[in-house]
Amino acid sequence: MEIINNEALSQCIRDAVRAELQEHFKTGGSQQQTAEERLLSKQELAAELGVSLATLSDWMKKGLPFLRLHKRVYFKKSDVLKAMQQNITD
């Protein structure tokens, strides 16, 4: 018993893919990670902020938000910027 033939299924798939691609390009792919949502390593964040790794480690001890994945440490740039801005306003 055949519920849908191959040609109809193929057309449905093409229409769905076409609709998804149009939506993706219409929004400019905004669902992708923004630069602030990318995870940065200690070296990348230190270079971006213009501080040494020792300073960054000190800030981590004082509450700078970070993520630990296995033995590596990463930072979400948006969280770091919020924490730094909050410290300035306090």
N, C-alpha and C positions, 0 to 999 in steps of 0.2 A: 504494500500500500504506500503510495507516494503522496505526501501531504503538499509539498511544494516542489516544483520542478527546478532543475539546475539553473535554467536561464532566469527565472524569477528570483531565486536566491542570490545569484550573481548580481542582478540589478539592485536588489535591496542593499547588498554590501557596498556596491559602488555609490549609491545614493547616501548611505550613512557616512562613508569616508569623505565624500565630497562636502557634506554638510559640516563635518567636524573640521576639515581643513579651512573652509570658509570662515567658520567661527574663530578658529585659531588666528588667521591672518587679519580678521576684522578687529580683534582685540590686541593685535600686535604681539601675541604670545605672552601676554602679561601674567599668565599663570606660572611662567618659569620663575625660578628664584631670582630675586633682585640682588644687586651687589651687596646690600646690607644683610641679606639672609644667608649668604655664602659663609661656610665655616672657615675660619682662618687659623693657621697654626701660630704658635708663640712667635716664631721668627717673622711671619708675615705681619702679625699685628704690631709687633715691636717696630718693624720697619715703617709701617703705615703711620704709627703714632709718633715716630721719631724718638723712641726711648730705648734703653738697653734691656736685655733679657732679665737682668737683675732687678731693674725697676719694675718690669712687668710682673715678675714673681712676687715682689713686695706688694704690689697692688692686689694680686690674687689673694695673698694672706689677709689683706684688709677688706676683702669682700668683692673684688671684681668678678663678675659672673663668668664661669667657664664650664666646659663640658669635658669629661674625661672618658675617652673611648680606649679601652685596654690600658696601655701605658702612655698613650698620647693625650695631649691637652689641646682643645680647640676652643675658639671663641666665636660667638655669633655677634657680628659687628653691631647690629641694631641694639642688642642687649648691653654691649660695652658702652655705646654712645649714650644710651639712656642712663646707665649707672654714673657715667662721668658727668652728664648734665645734672643729674639729681644731686651729686656731691657739690657741684658749683652753686646750685640754688639753695642748698641747706646751710 
